[in-house]
Structures are given as structure tokens and as C-alpha cells.
Amino acid sequence: MENEKVVVNHTESADERITQHSWKDILEPPAKGKNKARYFITPVIIGLIVGILSLVFIDIMDFFTRWSLGIVAHFIPPRSSGFGGGGAQAPYTSAPGYPFMIPLVEGMAGFISGILSYFMIKKPGSLGANKAIRAYHENPESLTLKEAFTTLFTSAMVLGSGGPSGREGAVSMVGGSVGVFIAKLLRQKPHEVREALAIGVGAGLGAMFKAPLAGAIASSEIFFKHDFDIETIIPAFAASAAAYLVVATKVGFSPLFRIGVLPVHSFELRYILWFSIFGIFSGLIARFLLWVFYYISDLFKKLKQPIYVSALIGGVLAGCIGLLSSYAIGNGYGWLQLIMDHKISPGVSELTLGIICVILAMSLNAGSGASGGAFSPTVVIGGLSGALFWHFAKVVSPDVNIPIAMFVVVGMMAVFSVAANAPLSTIVMITEMTGSYGVLLPAMLTVGIAMMFGGEHSLFNAQHDHRSASDHANS
């Protein structure tokens, strides 16, 4: 009985300590010192620097696009509306004027990126975002500015030269490295350095894809398969917003894609059925993508060649794949813009070939160790899958009035959600990239079903299942 009383008294005293608040407490000034640095000063500094470096990346990429693709190969890829495309005066070519130059420029870009990576990066040959994720879990200080700036240049060169790569690899490395550098400069604690890495990654994603809210969410989601690091959300808001403002001030505040108002006035029950089936289709597409990616990556590992040799081979082969479908040259966003604008109407065979070619070219490029990321080509694969499924829906039920743009946007969300194991940030990111809030209902349904059929694998094998499995959580 005495022990029970002690327990009760102990519980009561604990409750009293927890609930002892008064109106005076509310009027106390906000947190001082390091809390302000952690939640505002440090994130804003990180965001501003990451935003500036994102603009540098865009300029380098545009330079190589003009020279390697425009002058050498006589190919002008279409652009999305948020980066100068989609308008009546936006020129593009449907195929390279000198097609034999595409494998050459992609191969040379891969070779040069491999040489620089071989001498400047300790462990080259992985997706940039994957490196940032691994550093977050194992050793944040392993991300250095030297490696980040090397990745920024090489990734911009590979992508600008037609490599089917993504921007998120470079900005993740740069953002994470800047975050670690600033946190160490301000003599912050080890857990705050790790938090700054995550904030920098989110700021880079938010700036590069003009999706600041998604960038903040990604800073807590992308490091885990089934968990969040919620502590990073609040400071990530400030960092992602600052980075986005820097980039948008130069390139504009419009979304990355323009799709207009989707003419669906009533969401009928059969539409739920169509998007449910589309969820299964998207999940299977993502699983096929992951299988091809890891199969080709394993083949390059078995070659046991220096990274510059592997990247050269991967670049040449990816360029050859690009000759079969222009969708597999560069990031491919412009083609999705043209489809949603109804300026091109690719058929079933063209879309099927495009999906296969982008999967193969992205896997050859990334699997060989060439610098870059996987977000952009995976999003393009999802968009093309949506356009392909729209054709299937129209054949089965010709009176379906769901616009093709809706399937394209939802496809972007579903395929990358599965491929990256990051459904929440992906839904928010694509919504911000397209300004298409009207697709949230079908998107949530499709993504949820796609995740069920997508399996446990991810493009980012450095992700941990939960925070408890992370090295720093056990230290």
C-alpha cells in the first residue's frame, strides 16, 4: 500500500510539474541565443547560399545545353513553362540535327565527370541524394564543400549535355554540405550539424523545383523509409523559403509546369476506379524501373573499371538510347509540358518506347557512376506512364472526360513516390511544381495504391527504416 501511495504521489507531482503554467509564462520572450540561431538565423543563411548556388547550377547547365546540344548536336530540347518553355515563342527541335553527336557529347560528359570525381571525391559513383542520406545517418561531416562543388559542376555538365539525369543529386550534395559547413562555422552541436545537413538538402530541393513547402517536408522524410525526423520541419521552412526566393527572383515565381484549369466538374465514382487501377499500373512501372536500375548498376560494378571508364561507357550507351526516343535526352520536362499543352499527341507505341528508353538511359547514366540524380527522369517516366494509361482508359471507355494532364501529373507523383519511398513530400512537390491542387484527391488514392504494389526497395538504398535504426540515434 505504501508503495502504491508513493507511486500515486510521484505521478501527481509529475503531473503538477507538467501543468504548472500561468498567463505570465505566455508573456515571456521567445527563446534566446542558440534556439534563435537554430530555428531562424542558421536556416536563413543556409537557404540564401543554397539559392545562389542553385542559380549557378542552372547557369552551368544552360551553358552546356547551348553548346553541347545546341551547337554540336543541333538539338534544342523543349523546356517546362517555369524555366522559359511552354510559350508560343519557345523554340525546340523534335530530334537532333546531328544524331551521331548525341552519344559523343554524353560520353564525353560522362568521362570528364568521372575524371573529376575520381580525383576530387572520396567515394564517387553514387546518386548525389543517396550520398547526402548516407552522410546524415553515418557522418554529416563527410560532406565537404570540395566534393559538393565538384558534384555541382559535373552534374550540370552531364545534364546539360543531354544526360538523362536529375537536378536533385547536385542540389542535395550542395545543400547538405553548405548546411554542415555553416553549422560547424557557428560551432553548433553535433545533432544540430546533422539537422543543418537535412535543412540544406530540403532547401536545395525547394529552390531547384520551385516547391518550398515540399522541400521542407523532404528534409524530414527523405532520410527514412517509414519515419520522419520532425525536428527539422520548422527550421527547414525558413531555409527552403529563403532558397526559393533567391531562385524565383531570377527565373520567376510561376510553377515549374503550366497545366491550366483541369476541366473536371464532377468526380464520378468510375474515376475512382480508373485512378485505383492507375495506382497498380504506376506501382508496377516503379518496380520495373528499380529492377532495371539495380541490375545495370550491378553490371557496371562487375566490370571493375575506374569510374571515368564506366561513366564514359554509360554516357555513350545512354546517348545511343536517346537516338531511339528524344524523351531520353536531358531531363525531359519540356516533353511533358508539350503533352499537357496538347502541342504534341504521342501515341501508344511512342509513349511505350519513351518509357523504356528513359528507364534504360537513366539507369545507364546513374548506374555507371556519372554525376547526377534520378528525380527528373523518374518524374518523366511517371508522366509518360500517365499519358499511356490515358490512352488505355479512352479505349476501354471512350466517354471518359478525364484530361490527359491529370493522368500525367498523378503519374509523376505515383511513380516517384514509390521509387523514392517519399510519398508525402512527393505529392506536395508535384502539386507545387504544377499548381494543380485539383488533383490531390485522385493523387492520394493513386499514390497510396502504388505504394502498396511498389515493394520495399528505393532508389536511395542509404535510407533507414526508422530513426531508431540510424547510427546517430544509437550514439
C-alpha positions in Angstrom: 0.0 0.0 0.0 2.8 2.4 0.9 4.5 1.7 -2.4 1.2 2.4 -4.2 0.9 5.7 -2.4 4.5 6.6 -3.3 3.7 5.8 -7.0 0.5 7.9 -6.9 2.2 10.8 -5.2 5.0 10.6 -7.7 2.6 10.7 -10.6 0.7 13.6 -9.1 3.8 15.6 -8.5 4.9 14.9 -12.1 1.5 16.0 -13.4 1.7 19.1 -11.3 5.1 19.9 -12.7 3.9 19.4 -16.3 0.8 21.6 -15.9 2.2 24.4 -13.8 1.7 27.3 -16.3 0.3 30.7 -15.9 -0.5 33.7 -18.0 2.9 35.1 -17.1 4.6 32.2 -18.9 2.8 33.1 -22.2 4.2 36.6 -22.0 7.8 35.5 -21.6 10.1 36.5 -24.5 10.8 33.8 -27.2 13.8 31.5 -26.9 17.1 33.3 -26.9 20.6 32.5 -28.2 21.2 29.2 -29.8 17.4 28.5 -30.3 17.1 31.5 -32.5 20.2 30.5 -34.4 18.9 27.0 -34.8 15.4 27.9 -35.9 16.0 31.1 -37.9 19.5 32.5 -38.3 21.3 29.3 -39.4 18.4 28.1 -41.8 18.2 31.5 -43.5 21.9 31.7 -44.1 21.9 28.2 -45.4 18.9 28.9 -47.7 20.4 32.1 -49.2 23.7 30.4 -50.0 21.9 27.3 -51.4 19.7 29.5 -53.5 22.7 31.3 -55.0 24.5 28.0 -55.8 21.3 26.7 -57.4 21.3 29.6 -59.8 25.0 28.8 -60.5 24.0 25.2 -61.3 21.2 26.4 -63.6 23.6 28.7 -65.5 26.2 26.0 -65.9 23.6 23.5 -67.2 22.2 26.1 -69.6 25.7 26.8 -70.9 26.3 23.1 -71.7 22.8 22.8 -73.2 23.5 25.6 -75.6 27.0 24.3 -76.6 26.9 20.5 -76.3 23.3 20.0 -77.5 22.5 23.2 -79.4 25.7 23.9 -81.4 27.4 20.4 -81.5 24.3 18.2 -81.9 21.8 20.8 -83.3 19.2 19.8 -80.8 17.1 22.2 -78.7 15.2 20.4 -76.1 11.8 21.8 -75.1 11.5 23.5 -71.7 8.9 23.5 -69.0 6.9 26.7 -68.6 8.6 27.6 -65.3 12.0 27.7 -66.9 11.3 29.5 -70.2 9.2 27.0 -72.1 5.6 26.3 -72.9 5.1 29.6 -74.7 4.3 30.3 -78.3 7.9 31.7 -78.9 9.7 28.8 -77.2 11.7 27.0 -79.9 12.6 23.3 -79.8 13.5 20.5 -82.1 11.9 17.2 -82.1 15.1 15.3 -82.9 18.8 16.1 -83.1 20.1 17.5 -86.4 23.3 15.6 -86.0 22.1 12.5 -84.1 25.5 10.8 -84.2 26.8 13.6 -81.9 24.5 12.7 -79.0 26.4 9.6 -77.9 29.6 11.5 -78.3 28.7 14.5 -76.2 27.0 12.4 -73.5 30.0 10.0 -73.4 32.5 12.9 -73.1 30.4 14.5 -70.4 30.4 11.2 -68.5 34.1 10.7 -69.0 35.0 14.3 -67.8 32.7 13.9 -64.8 34.3 10.6 -64.0 37.8 12.1 -64.1 36.9 14.9 -61.8 35.0 12.6 -59.5 37.9 10.2 -59.4 40.4 12.8 -58.2 38.1 15.1 -56.1 35.6 12.8 -54.4 36.5 10.1 -51.9 33.7 7.6 -52.8 32.4 8.5 -56.3 29.7 6.7 -58.2 26.5 7.1 -56.2 23.4 9.3 -56.7 24.0 12.7 -55.0 20.9 12.4 -52.9 22.0 9.0 -51.7 25.3 10.3 -50.6 23.6 13.0 -48.6 21.3 10.5 -47.0 24.2 8.2 -46.0 26.1 11.1 -44.6 23.1 12.1 -42.5 23.0 8.7 -40.9 26.7 7.9 -40.6 28.8 11.1 -40.5 27.5 14.5 -41.6 31.0 16.0 -41.7 31.9 13.6 -44.5 30.0 16.0 -46.8 32.6 18.6 -47.9 32.4 21.7 -49.9 35.1 20.4 -52.3 33.0 17.4 -53.2 29.8 19.4 -53.3 31.2 22.0 -55.8 32.7 19.1 -57.9 29.3 17.4 -58.0 27.6 20.7 -58.8 29.8 21.3 -61.9 29.8 17.6 -63.1 26.1 17.1 -62.7 25.3 20.4 -64.5 27.6 19.3 -67.3 26.1 15.8 -67.6 22.5 17.1 -67.6 23.3 20.0 -69.9 25.0 17.6 -72.3 21.9 15.5 -72.7 22.4 13.0 -69.9 19.1 11.6 -68.6 19.8 12.8 -65.1 18.2 14.8 -62.3 19.0 18.0 -60.6 18.3 16.8 -57.1 21.6 14.9 -56.9 23.7 18.0 -57.1 21.5 20.3 -55.0 21.2 17.6 -52.3 25.0 17.4 -52.0 25.5 21.1 -52.2 22.7 21.9 -49.8 23.8 19.3 -47.3 27.5 20.4 -47.5 26.6 24.1 -47.0 24.4 23.2 -44.1 27.2 21.2 -42.4 29.7 24.0 -43.1 27.6 26.8 -41.7 26.6 24.8 -38.6 30.3 24.0 -37.9 31.2 27.6 -38.5 28.7 28.7 -35.9 30.0 26.0 -33.5 26.7 24.2 -33.2 26.3 20.8 -31.5 26.6 17.5 -33.4 22.9 16.9 -33.6 22.4 20.5 -34.9 25.1 19.9 -37.6 23.1 16.8 -38.7 19.9 18.9 -38.7 21.6 21.6 -40.8 22.5 18.9 -43.3 18.9 17.9 -43.7 17.8 21.5 -43.8 20.3 22.2 -46.6 19.1 19.2 -48.6 15.5 20.4 -48.3 16.4 24.0 -49.2 18.1 22.8 -52.4 15.1 20.7 -53.5 12.7 23.5 -52.7 14.7 26.0 -54.7 15.5 23.8 -57.7 11.9 22.6 -58.2 10.2 25.8 -57.1 8.5 23.9 -54.3 9.5 25.4 -50.9 6.9 23.5 -48.8 7.8 20.2 -50.3 11.5 20.9 -49.8 10.9 21.5 -46.0 8.9 18.3 -45.8 11.5 16.3 -47.7 14.2 17.4 -45.2 12.4 15.2 -42.6 11.1 12.4 -44.9 13.7 11.5 -47.5 16.2 10.0 -45.0 13.8 7.3 -43.8 11.6 4.7 -45.4 8.9 4.6 -42.7 9.6 7.6 -40.4 10.1 11.3 -40.1 12.6 13.5 -38.4 10.1 16.1 -37.3 12.7 18.3 -35.6 13.9 19.6 -39.0 10.5 20.8 -40.2 10.3 24.3 -38.6 13.9 25.5 -39.4 13.5 23.9 -42.9 10.6 26.2 -43.6 12.9 29.2 -43.3 15.7 27.7 -45.3 13.6 26.4 -48.1 11.7 29.7 -48.4 14.9 31.7 -48.5 16.4 29.5 -51.2 13.2 29.6 -53.2 13.0 33.4 -53.1 16.6 33.7 -54.4 15.9 31.4 -57.4 12.4 32.6 -58.2 13.6 36.2 -58.2 15.7 35.4 -61.3 13.7 32.7 -63.0 10.1 33.7 -62.0 7.6 32.6 -59.4 5.4 30.6 -61.8 5.2 26.8 -61.2 7.6 24.6 -63.0 4.8 23.3 -65.2 1.7 25.1 -66.6 -1.4 22.9 -66.9 -4.2 25.5 -66.6 -7.6 24.6 -65.1 -8.4 20.9 -65.4 -12.0 20.7 -66.8 -13.4 18.1 -64.4 -16.5 19.5 -62.9 -17.7 16.4 -61.1 -15.7 13.5 -59.8 -17.7 10.4 -60.7 -17.4 7.0 -59.0 -15.9 5.4 -62.1 -13.0 7.9 -61.9 -12.1 6.5 -58.6 -11.9 3.1 -60.3 -9.7 4.4 -63.0 -7.2 6.1 -60.7 -7.2 2.9 -58.5 -6.2 0.8 -61.5 -3.7 3.5 -62.4 -2.2 3.2 -58.9 -1.5 -0.5 -59.6 0.0 0.3 -63.0 2.2 3.1 -61.5 3.5 0.8 -58.8 4.5 -1.9 -61.3 6.2 0.7 -63.5 8.2 1.9 -60.5 9.2 -1.7 -59.6 10.4 -2.3 -63.2 12.3 0.9 -63.0 14.1 -0.1 -59.8 14.8 -3.6 -61.1 16.5 -2.2 -64.3 18.4 0.4 -62.3 19.9 -2.0 -59.8 20.5 -4.7 -62.5 22.5 -2.2 -64.6 24.3 -0.8 -61.6 25.4 -4.4 -60.6 26.7 -4.9 -64.2 28.9 -1.9 -64.0 30.2 -3.0 -60.6 31.2 -6.3 -62.1 33.2 -4.6 -64.8 35.5 -3.3 -62.0 36.7 -0.4 -64.2 37.7 3.1 -63.0 34.7 5.4 -62.7 35.8 7.5 -65.7 35.7 4.4 -67.9 32.4 3.3 -66.6 30.9 6.8 -66.9 32.2 7.0 -70.5 30.6 3.7 -71.4 27.3 4.6 -69.6 27.2 8.0 -71.3 27.8 6.6 -74.8 25.1 3.9 -74.3 22.7 6.4 -72.9 23.2 8.6 -75.9 22.5 5.7 -78.2 19.3 5.1 -76.3 18.4 8.8 -76.8 18.5 8.3 -80.5 15.6 5.9 -80.2 13.5 8.5 -78.3 14.2 12.2 -77.7 12.4 11.8 -74.3 15.6 10.2 -73.1 17.8 13.2 -73.8 18.1 15.7 -70.9 15.6 15.9 -68.1 12.5 15.6 -70.4 10.3 18.1 -68.5 9.6 20.0 -71.7 8.1 17.0 -73.4 5.6 16.6 -70.5 4.8 20.3 -70.9 4.0 19.9 -74.6 1.8 16.8 -73.9 -0.2 18.7 -71.2 -0.5 21.7 -73.6 -1.8 19.4 -76.3 1.0 20.6 -78.6 2.1 17.0 -79.3 -0.1 13.9 -79.1 2.2 10.9 -78.9 0.6 7.5 -79.5 0.8 4.3 -77.5 3.9 2.9 -79.3 5.8 6.2 -78.9 4.9 6.5 -75.2 5.8 2.9 -74.5 9.1 3.3 -76.3 9.7 6.6 -74.4 9.2 5.0 -71.0 11.5 2.1 -71.8 14.2 4.4 -73.2 14.1 6.8 -70.3 14.4 3.9 -67.8 17.3 2.4 -69.7 19.1 5.7 -70.3 18.7 6.9 -66.7 19.9 3.5 -65.4 23.0 3.5 -67.7 23.8 7.1 -66.7 23.4 6.8 -63.0 24.4 3.1 -62.7 27.7 3.8 -64.4 28.6 6.4 -61.7 28.2 9.6 -63.8 27.2 12.6 -61.7 23.6 13.4 -61.3 20.3 12.4 -59.8 17.2 10.3 -60.6 14.3 12.7 -59.7 13.8 14.3 -63.1 13.9 11.1 -65.3 11.7 9.3 -62.8 9.2 12.1 -62.9 9.2 12.0 -66.7 8.7 8.2 -66.6 5.7 8.8 -64.3 4.3 11.5 -66.6 4.7 9.4 -69.7 3.1 6.4 -67.9 0.1 8.7 -67.1 -0.2 9.7 -70.8 0.0 6.0 -71.8 -2.7 5.0 -69.3 -4.9 7.8 -70.5 -4.9 6.1 -73.9 -5.9 2.8 -72.3 -8.7 4.5 -70.4 -10.0 6.1 -73.6 -10.0 2.8 -75.5 -11.9 1.0 -72.8 -14.3 3.8 -72.1 -14.3 6.5 -74.9 -16.7 8.8 -73.0 -14.2 9.3 -70.1 -13.6 13.0 -69.9 -10.5 13.0 -67.6 -7.9 15.2 -69.2 -4.6 13.7 -70.1 -2.8 16.4 -68.0 -4.4 14.9 -64.9 -3.1 11.4 -65.5 0.3 12.9 -66.4 0.5 14.9 -63.1 -0.7 12.0 -61.0 1.7 9.7 -62.7 4.6 11.9 -61.8 3.6 11.7 -58.2 2.9 8.0 -58.1 6.0 6.6 -59.8 8.5 8.8 -57.9 6.7 8.2 -54.6 7.3 4.5 -54.9 10.8 4.9 -56.4 12.0 7.2 -53.6 9.8 5.9 -50.7 8.8 9.5 -50.0 5.0 9.8 -50.8 4.2 12.9 -48.7 6.9 15.2 -49.9 6.4 14.0 -53.5 2.7 14.7 -53.5 3.3 18.2 -52.2 6.3 18.8 -54.5 4.5 17.8 -57.7 1.5 19.8 -56.6 3.7 22.9 -56.2 5.5 22.2 -59.4 2.3 22.1 -61.3 0.0 24.3 -59.3 -2.6 21.6 -59.7 -4.3 21.3 -56.3 -7.4 19.9 -58.1 -5.6 16.5 -58.5 -5.0 16.0 -54.8 -7.9 13.6 -54.3 -7.0 11.2 -57.2 -3.3 11.6 -56.4 -3.7 10.5 -52.8 -5.6 7.4 -53.9 -3.2 6.6 -56.7 -0.1 7.1 -54.6 -1.5 5.1 -51.8 -2.3 2.1 -54.0 1.0 2.5 -55.9 2.9 2.3 -52.6 1.2 -1.0 -51.8 2.3 -2.5 -55.1 5.7 -0.9 -55.3 7.7 -3.0 -52.8 10.2 -2.1 -50.2 13.1 -1.1 -52.5 14.1 2.5 -53.3 16.5 4.5 -55.5 18.1 5.6 -52.3 19.5 2.5 -50.6 21.0 4.6 -47.8 17.6 5.2 -46.3 17.0 3.7 -42.9 13.7 2.2 -42.0 13.2 4.2 -38.8 15.1 6.8 -36.8 16.0 4.2 -34.2 18.0 2.3 -36.8 20.1 5.4 -37.6 23.7 5.4 -36.3 23.3 8.8 -34.6 20.2 7.6 -32.8 22.2 4.9 -31.1 25.1 7.0 -30.2 
